[in-house]
Amino acid sequence: MTALTAAAAFGRELDRRHVPYELHTVRDDALMLSVALPGERWEIEFFDDGRIELERFVSQGVAEAPDALALLLAWFDE
């Protein structure tokens, strides 16, 4: 099963359950579906060789830092 076939099948199941998701290409040999839930984000990558990798990111709550936006932009300074 190709990455496209596996990702499409999983996407159809998410659609059936009314779960919003986004499709991304981050690696040349994989397709990634990102699912955002309250307090969580899941990244599921489907590879051409049939492998599936899943990362789950869980929020530790809101951190109020006035300089947080500047820190984010600093990652992309030229």
Order of alpha helices (4+ residues) and beta strands (2+ residues): alpha-beta-beta-beta-beta-alpha
